Amino acid sequence: MKSLRSRAVAGGAVWATIVALAGTSAVGNYLDRLTLSRFDEFLTARHAQVVVALANSHGEAEAMPRQIGDPVYQRPFSGNYWQVESDDGRILVSRSMADSLLPTMPSASTDVTVQNVAGPASQELRVLAQEVTLDDGAVWLVRVASSTQTIDADQAELRRRLNISFAFVGVLAIAGALLIVWFTLRPLSQLRRDVIDRETYEGELPVDDYPLEVRPLVTEINNLLDRNRDIVDRSRRQTADLAHAIKTPSSVLRNELFELQLGGVSVQSGINALDRLDAQLNRSFARMKASQDGASEKETTSLDICLARLGRAFTALAKNKDRDVILDAPPDLHAKINQIDFEEILGNLLDNALKWSRSAIGLSVSSSDDWVHFSVEDDGDGIAAHAEKRALISGQRLDETKPGTGLGLAIASDLVAAYQGTIDVGRSEAMGGARIVVNLPRAH
């Protein structure tokens, strides 16, 4: 479980469950003992009543029931009983016992004893017994009993209400844990949003806006962002300086080679090498511009104007080579890309398609919820399946029979990647040649 939120919620839920179960058990046991204690006090009071009646009636069978006027002892099997036994074997019982007797005790004691026994009519009884000596010296075993059905029902009802109450408490505890987790993790969520926002504009994270525990982390993130900006800036400057430093000597060499070529010297291989060098420089400039301007500023381009301009330009070029251009693009599409970089990407792809086609090239555009898809196809020989990935690598010329530097697809791939897009190389089912598909984020 890698999520802090999941850990906190799971921990809170487990703890709330443990507390609810422990609380239910502890309080339930306490209430059970309390109700049982109250029940035993009730039996003790009735036992005292029977002892007084026994003393007043001197153990006479007819007088004893009259001394105890409680109606519960008059109804047969009412669940409340008394029974007295003398040391000479006489036994007196309440009318509620009918023809039954309480189970025989293993031994009598002058101390109060309480036990659960099976009574008449299959009733579970709780019996309080004590051996007492009357003023006349007679020794009697006095027992009172009451059915446990009532106390069992009371305890079950208390348990039910207790379970409901603690279940509600557990739900409240889990809800409280969720609320605490949400409130506690808000600074981290805000930190995530602030870090993402730094992709679109410069500036440090506001350290004072975060809790004390998070501020050291925010400070380290600010330091890391500063170091990254410094590294990127220095890399850009060094790349730009190197590119400019090479570009001037390259121009001088090109002029010298042209003069030699005019003088009849064969220098075509040197000119081709300079072409590749200039293409590599252009690629470096394009990558720097994409990473510095387009990807960081999140520019949006209306495709209608760009596609119309590219369509006109390549239609004219195609006519000069007896080729046709098939353009299929719906209106009102926008992509998250700089306009110049977009035209650089499609320009390279259309130029390649025009170079290797036989009679026609095609450009089709479609869209989905979050993407715009561009497909450039031709009716040439296409790219072999084993060479499709290699076609996107810088300087990889798959066919030396036609002029070029082998950097067109590599430049397009770099620019597409700078805008979090993708580029795929394959074969066109409709035209039979190569098919390059570019997917760029859509702007709504």
MIBA-922706 format. One line per 2 residues: number of its first residue (from 1); their letters; for each residue x negated, y, z negated of C-alpha. Coordinates in nm, 2 decimals, always signed. Layout:
NUM> A> X Y Z; ...
% end
This chain:
1> MK> +0.00 +0.00 +0.00; -0.20 +0.30 +0.13
3> SL> +0.07 +0.57 +0.09; +0.05 +0.78 -0.22
5> RS> +0.42 +0.85 -0.20; +0.49 +0.47 -0.17
7> RA> +0.27 +0.40 -0.47; +0.42 +0.66 -0.68
9> VA> +0.78 +0.57 -0.60; +0.71 +0.20 -0.64
11> GG> +0.53 +0.26 -0.97; +0.82 +0.48 -1.09
13> AV> +1.08 +0.22 -0.99; +0.89 -0.06 -1.16
15> WA> +0.84 +0.14 -1.48; +1.21 +0.24 -1.48
17> TI> +1.31 -0.12 -1.44; +1.08 -0.23 -1.72
19> VA> +1.21 +0.05 -1.95; +1.57 -0.04 -1.86
21> LA> +1.53 -0.41 -1.92; +1.33 -0.36 -2.24
23> GT> +1.58 -0.10 -2.36; +1.88 -0.32 -2.28
25> SA> +1.72 -0.61 -2.47; +1.61 -0.41 -2.77
27> VG> +1.94 -0.22 -2.81; +2.14 -0.52 -2.73
29> NY> +1.97 -0.73 -3.00; +2.01 -0.45 -3.25
31> LD> +2.39 -0.42 -3.17; +2.43 -0.80 -3.20
33> RL> +2.27 -0.79 -3.54; +2.47 -0.49 -3.64
35> TL> +2.81 -0.64 -3.54; +2.71 -0.97 -3.70
37> SR> +2.62 -0.79 -4.02; +2.96 -0.61 -4.02
39> FD> +3.13 -0.95 -3.96; +2.94 -1.10 -4.26
41> EF> +3.05 -0.80 -4.48; +3.40 -0.87 -4.37
43> LT> +3.36 -1.24 -4.48; +3.21 -1.13 -4.81
45> AR> +3.51 -0.91 -4.89; +3.75 -1.20 -4.81
47> HA> +3.53 -1.44 -5.02; +3.56 -1.20 -5.31
49> QV> +3.94 -1.19 -5.26; +3.96 -1.57 -5.27
51> VV> +3.74 -1.59 -5.58; +3.97 -1.34 -5.76
53> AL> +4.28 -1.53 -5.66; +4.12 -1.86 -5.78
55> AN> +4.04 -1.71 -6.12; +4.39 -1.57 -6.16
57> SH> +4.56 -1.89 -6.05; +4.33 -2.12 -6.25
59> GE> +4.32 -2.35 -5.95; +4.69 -2.42 -5.93
61> AE> +4.79 -2.53 -5.59; +5.12 -2.34 -5.58
63> AM> +4.99 -2.02 -5.74; +4.68 -1.99 -5.52
65> PR> +4.85 -1.90 -5.19; +5.07 -1.64 -5.37
67> QI> +4.76 -1.47 -5.50; +4.63 -1.42 -5.15
69> GD> +4.90 -1.23 -4.96; +4.70 -1.17 -4.64
71> PV> +4.93 -1.28 -4.35; +4.64 -1.41 -4.14
73> YQ> +4.62 -1.70 -4.39; +4.98 -1.79 -4.34
75> RP> +4.99 -1.86 -3.96; +4.85 -2.20 -3.85
77> FS> +4.52 -2.20 -3.67; +4.51 -1.82 -3.69
79> GN> +4.13 -1.83 -3.69; +4.10 -1.71 -4.05
81> YW> +4.08 -1.98 -4.33; +3.98 -2.03 -4.69
83> QV> +3.91 -2.36 -4.87; +3.81 -2.42 -5.24
85> ES> +3.68 -2.75 -5.38; +3.65 -2.82 -5.75
87> DD> +3.37 -3.03 -5.91; +3.63 -3.29 -6.00
89> GR> +3.74 -3.33 -5.63; +4.04 -3.11 -5.60
91> IL> +4.07 -2.93 -5.27; +4.29 -2.62 -5.20
93> VS> +4.32 -2.47 -4.85; +4.50 -2.19 -4.68
95> RS> +4.82 -2.26 -4.49; +4.65 -2.15 -4.17
97> MA> +4.44 -2.47 -4.20; +4.76 -2.68 -4.15
99> DS> +4.64 -3.04 -4.21; +4.27 -2.98 -4.13
101> LL> +3.97 -2.92 -4.35; +3.65 -2.74 -4.30
103> PT> +3.35 -2.96 -4.23; +3.17 -3.10 -4.54
105> MP> +2.87 -2.91 -4.65; +2.55 -3.10 -4.71
107> SA> +2.49 -2.93 -5.04; +2.65 -2.65 -5.25
109> ST> +2.46 -2.36 -5.39; +2.52 -2.06 -5.62
111> DV> +2.36 -1.85 -5.35; +2.57 -1.72 -5.07
113> TV> +2.52 -1.92 -4.75; +2.65 -1.84 -4.40
115> QN> +2.66 -2.09 -4.11; +2.84 -2.15 -3.78
117> VA> +3.05 -2.47 -3.76; +3.32 -2.62 -3.55
119> GP> +3.66 -2.57 -3.70; +4.01 -2.68 -3.64
121> AS> +4.17 -2.65 -3.29; +3.81 -2.66 -3.14
123> QE> +3.74 -2.31 -3.28; +3.39 -2.18 -3.35
125> LR> +3.39 -2.06 -3.70; +3.15 -1.86 -3.91
127> VL> +3.17 -1.98 -4.27; +3.05 -1.80 -4.59
129> AQ> +3.02 -2.04 -4.89; +2.92 -2.00 -5.25
131> EV> +2.95 -2.21 -5.56; +3.11 -2.01 -5.85
133> TL> +3.18 -2.09 -6.21; +3.51 -1.96 -6.36
135> DD> +3.56 -1.84 -6.72; +3.70 -2.17 -6.82
137> GA> +3.38 -2.34 -6.71; +3.52 -2.50 -6.40
139> VW> +3.29 -2.50 -6.10; +3.44 -2.44 -5.76
141> LV> +3.29 -2.43 -5.41; +3.46 -2.13 -5.24
143> RV> +3.45 -2.11 -4.86; +3.60 -1.85 -4.62
145> AS> +3.59 -1.88 -4.25; +3.67 -1.67 -3.95
147> ST> +3.67 -1.74 -3.58; +3.37 -1.60 -3.38
149> QT> +3.59 -1.54 -3.08; +3.64 -1.18 -3.17
151> ID> +3.28 -1.10 -3.25; +3.17 -1.29 -2.93
153> AD> +3.41 -1.08 -2.72; +3.29 -0.76 -2.89
155> QA> +2.93 -0.85 -2.84; +2.99 -0.93 -2.47
157> EL> +3.17 -0.60 -2.42; +2.89 -0.41 -2.59
159> RR> +2.64 -0.59 -2.37; +2.84 -0.51 -2.05
161> RL> +2.87 -0.14 -2.14; +2.50 -0.14 -2.24
163> NI> +2.40 -0.29 -1.91; +2.60 -0.04 -1.72
165> SF> +2.45 +0.25 -1.92; +2.09 +0.14 -1.88
167> AF> +2.15 +0.06 -1.51; +2.27 +0.42 -1.48
169> VG> +1.96 +0.54 -1.68; +1.74 +0.33 -1.44
171> VL> +1.90 +0.49 -1.14; +1.84 +0.83 -1.29
173> AI> +1.48 +0.74 -1.37; +1.42 +0.63 -1.01
175> AG> +1.58 +0.94 -0.88; +1.37 +1.15 -1.12
177> AL> +1.06 +0.96 -1.00; +1.15 +1.04 -0.64
179> LI> +1.20 +1.41 -0.73; +0.87 +1.42 -0.92
181> VW> +0.68 +1.25 -0.63; +0.83 +1.49 -0.38
183> FT> +0.75 +1.79 -0.59; +0.40 +1.67 -0.68
185> LR> +0.31 +1.59 -0.32; +0.44 +1.91 -0.17
187> PL> +0.10 +2.08 -0.19; -0.05 +1.79 +0.01
189> SQ> +0.22 +1.81 +0.27; +0.16 +2.18 +0.29
191> LR> -0.21 +2.12 +0.32; -0.15 +1.88 +0.61
193> RD> +0.07 +2.14 +0.79; -0.19 +2.42 +0.73
195> VI> -0.47 +2.20 +0.87; -0.26 +2.12 +1.18
197> DR> -0.18 +2.49 +1.22; -0.56 +2.56 +1.24
199> ET> -0.55 +2.39 +1.59; -0.36 +2.70 +1.72
201> YE> -0.53 +2.98 +1.54; -0.84 +3.06 +1.35
203> GE> -0.87 +3.14 +0.98; -0.94 +2.97 +0.65
205> LP> -0.68 +2.78 +0.44; -0.54 +2.99 +0.16
207> VD> -0.71 +2.83 -0.14; -0.51 +3.03 -0.40
209> DY> -0.18 +2.90 -0.26; -0.25 +2.55 -0.39
211> PL> -0.25 +2.39 -0.74; -0.58 +2.38 -0.93
213> EV> -0.63 +2.01 -0.87; -0.61 +2.06 -0.49
215> RP> -0.81 +2.37 -0.46; -1.16 +2.20 -0.45
217> LV> -1.03 +1.98 -0.16; -0.90 +2.29 +0.02
219> TE> -1.24 +2.46 -0.03; -1.42 +2.16 +0.11
221> IN> -1.19 +2.15 +0.41; -1.26 +2.52 +0.47
223> NL> -1.63 +2.46 +0.46; -1.59 +2.16 +0.70
225> LD> -1.39 +2.37 +0.94; -1.65 +2.65 +0.93
227> RN> -1.93 +2.40 +0.99; -1.74 +2.24 +1.28
229> RD> -1.67 +2.58 +1.44; -2.04 +2.67 +1.40
231> IV> -2.15 +2.34 +1.56; -1.90 +2.38 +1.85
233> DR> -2.00 +2.75 +1.91; -2.37 +2.67 +1.91
235> SR> -2.31 +2.37 +2.14; -2.11 +2.59 +2.38
237> RQ> -2.37 +2.86 +2.38; -2.65 +2.61 +2.44
239> TA> -2.45 +2.44 +2.72; -2.37 +2.78 +2.88
241> DL> -2.73 +2.90 +2.85; -2.85 +2.57 +3.01
243> AH> -2.60 +2.59 +3.29; -2.68 +2.95 +3.37
245> AI> -3.05 +2.88 +3.35; -3.02 +2.59 +3.60
247> KT> -2.77 +2.77 +3.83; -3.01 +3.05 +3.94
249> PS> -3.30 +2.82 +4.04; -3.05 +2.60 +4.21
251> SV> -2.94 +2.89 +4.43; -3.30 +2.97 +4.51
253> LR> -3.37 +2.61 +4.61; -3.06 +2.59 +4.82
255> NE> -3.17 +2.90 +5.01; -3.52 +2.76 +5.06
257> LF> -3.38 +2.43 +5.19; -3.15 +2.61 +5.43
259> EL> -3.44 +2.80 +5.57; -3.64 +2.48 +5.61
261> QL> -3.34 +2.32 +5.78; -3.32 +2.61 +6.02
263> GG> -3.69 +2.55 +6.09; -3.61 +2.19 +6.19
265> VS> -3.72 +2.02 +5.87; -3.49 +1.73 +5.75
267> VQ> -3.38 +1.83 +5.40; -3.03 +1.69 +5.39
269> SG> -3.11 +1.46 +5.10; -3.23 +1.76 +4.90
271> IN> -2.91 +1.96 +4.98; -2.70 +1.66 +4.87
273> AL> -2.89 +1.65 +4.54; -2.82 +2.02 +4.49
275> DR> -2.46 +1.96 +4.57; -2.44 +1.70 +4.29
277> LD> -2.62 +1.94 +4.06; -2.38 +2.22 +4.13
279> AQ> -2.08 +1.99 +4.09; -2.22 +1.88 +3.75
281> LN> -2.26 +2.25 +3.65; -1.90 +2.32 +3.76
283> RS> -1.79 +2.02 +3.55; -1.97 +2.15 +3.24
285> FA> -1.81 +2.50 +3.29; -1.47 +2.33 +3.33
287> RM> -1.51 +2.13 +3.01; -1.62 +2.43 +2.81
289> KA> -1.33 +2.64 +2.93; -1.08 +2.37 +2.86
291> SQ> -1.20 +2.30 +2.51; -1.24 +2.67 +2.43
293> DG> -0.94 +2.83 +2.59; -0.68 +2.59 +2.72
295> AS> -0.67 +2.33 +2.45; -0.71 +2.57 +2.16
297> EK> -0.46 +2.83 +2.28; -0.19 +2.58 +2.38
299> ET> -0.11 +2.76 +2.70; +0.20 +2.68 +2.90
301> TS> +0.21 +2.68 +3.28; +0.52 +2.69 +3.50
303> LD> +0.46 +2.42 +3.76; +0.69 +2.57 +4.03
305> IC> +0.44 +2.84 +4.14; +0.13 +2.62 +4.11
307> LA> +0.28 +2.33 +4.31; +0.41 +2.57 +4.58
309> RL> +0.06 +2.72 +4.61; -0.12 +2.39 +4.62
311> GR> +0.14 +2.25 +4.86; +0.09 +2.53 +5.11
313> AF> -0.29 +2.51 +5.09; -0.32 +2.14 +5.14
315> TA> -0.05 +2.13 +5.40; -0.26 +2.37 +5.61
317> LA> -0.57 +2.16 +5.54; -0.39 +1.84 +5.63
319> KN> -0.27 +1.98 +5.97; -0.63 +2.05 +6.06
321> KD> -0.70 +1.68 +6.00; -0.38 +1.55 +6.15
323> RD> -0.24 +1.45 +5.82; +0.10 +1.49 +5.66
325> VI> +0.16 +1.61 +5.30; +0.47 +1.46 +5.12
327> LD> +0.56 +1.67 +4.82; +0.84 +1.57 +4.58
329> AP> +0.87 +1.79 +4.27; +1.18 +1.89 +4.07
331> PD> +1.21 +2.26 +3.98; +1.17 +2.43 +3.64
333> LH> +0.90 +2.21 +3.48; +0.64 +2.34 +3.24
335> AK> +0.33 +2.17 +3.11; +0.11 +2.25 +2.82
337> IN> -0.20 +2.34 +3.02; -0.39 +2.65 +3.15
339> QI> -0.28 +2.73 +3.50; -0.64 +2.74 +3.64
341> DF> -0.72 +2.41 +3.48; -0.40 +2.26 +3.62
343> EE> -0.48 +2.37 +3.97; -0.84 +2.24 +3.92
345> IL> -0.71 +1.89 +3.83; -0.46 +1.86 +4.11
347> GN> -0.69 +2.03 +4.36; -0.96 +1.76 +4.30
349> LL> -0.71 +1.48 +4.32; -0.55 +1.61 +4.64
351> DN> -0.89 +1.68 +4.79; -0.99 +1.32 +4.73
353> AL> -0.66 +1.19 +4.87; -0.70 +1.40 +5.18
355> KW> -1.06 +1.29 +5.23; -0.98 +0.91 +5.21
357> SR> -0.63 +0.91 +5.37; -0.56 +0.80 +5.73
359> SA> -0.24 +0.98 +5.81; -0.06 +1.11 +5.49
361> IG> -0.10 +1.20 +5.13; +0.18 +1.23 +4.87
363> LS> +0.23 +1.43 +4.55; +0.53 +1.33 +4.34
365> VS> +0.63 +1.49 +4.00; +0.86 +1.35 +3.73
367> SS> +0.92 +1.41 +3.36; +1.03 +1.24 +3.04
369> DD> +1.11 +1.38 +2.70; +0.76 +1.48 +2.61
371> WV> +0.55 +1.43 +2.93; +0.52 +1.55 +3.28
373> HF> +0.39 +1.28 +3.53; +0.20 +1.37 +3.85
375> SV> +0.13 +1.10 +4.10; -0.12 +1.16 +4.39
377> ED> -0.12 +0.88 +4.66; -0.27 +0.82 +5.00
379> DG> -0.26 +0.56 +5.27; -0.63 +0.49 +5.28
381> DG> -0.82 +0.18 +5.18; -0.77 +0.25 +4.81
383> IA> -0.99 +0.17 +4.52; -1.08 -0.19 +4.44
385> AH> -0.94 -0.31 +4.11; -1.28 -0.38 +3.96
387> AE> -1.39 -0.02 +4.03; -1.08 +0.17 +3.90
389> KR> -1.24 +0.25 +3.56; -1.57 +0.33 +3.72
391> AL> -1.41 +0.59 +3.94; -1.36 +0.82 +3.64
393> IS> -1.72 +0.80 +3.54; -1.94 +1.10 +3.62
395> GQ> -2.14 +1.07 +3.94; -2.00 +0.73 +4.05
397> RL> -1.96 +0.74 +4.42; -1.77 +0.43 +4.53
399> DE> -1.82 +0.50 +4.90; -2.13 +0.67 +5.05
401> TK> -1.99 +0.70 +5.40; -1.83 +1.03 +5.33
403> PG> -1.98 +1.34 +5.17; -1.92 +1.42 +4.81
405> TG> -2.07 +1.43 +4.46; -1.87 +1.16 +4.28
407> LG> -1.76 +1.42 +4.02; -1.40 +1.51 +4.13
409> LA> -1.22 +1.24 +3.93; -1.46 +1.29 +3.64
411> IA> -1.39 +1.66 +3.62; -1.01 +1.59 +3.64
413> SD> -1.04 +1.33 +3.37; -1.23 +1.56 +3.14
415> LV> -0.97 +1.84 +3.18; -0.68 +1.61 +3.13
417> AA> -0.83 +1.47 +2.81; -0.89 +1.82 +2.68
419> YQ> -0.51 +1.87 +2.68; -0.44 +1.54 +2.52
421> GT> -0.32 +1.39 +2.84; -0.40 +1.06 +3.02
423> ID> -0.51 +0.97 +3.37; -0.47 +0.63 +3.54
425> VG> -0.62 +0.49 +3.86; -0.44 +0.22 +4.06
427> RS> -0.30 +0.12 +4.40; +0.00 +0.28 +4.56
429> EA> +0.28 +0.04 +4.64; +0.45 +0.29 +4.87
431> MG> +0.15 +0.40 +5.08; -0.10 +0.13 +5.03
433> GA> -0.40 +0.34 +4.93; -0.52 +0.49 +4.60
435> RI> -0.27 +0.62 +4.34; -0.38 +0.85 +4.06
437> VV> -0.13 +0.92 +3.79; -0.18 +1.22 +3.55
439> NL> +0.03 +1.25 +3.23; +0.03 +1.60 +3.06
441> PR> +0.23 +1.71 +2.76; +0.55 +1.88 +2.86
443> AH> +0.65 +2.23 +2.74; +1.02 +2.28 +2.68
% end
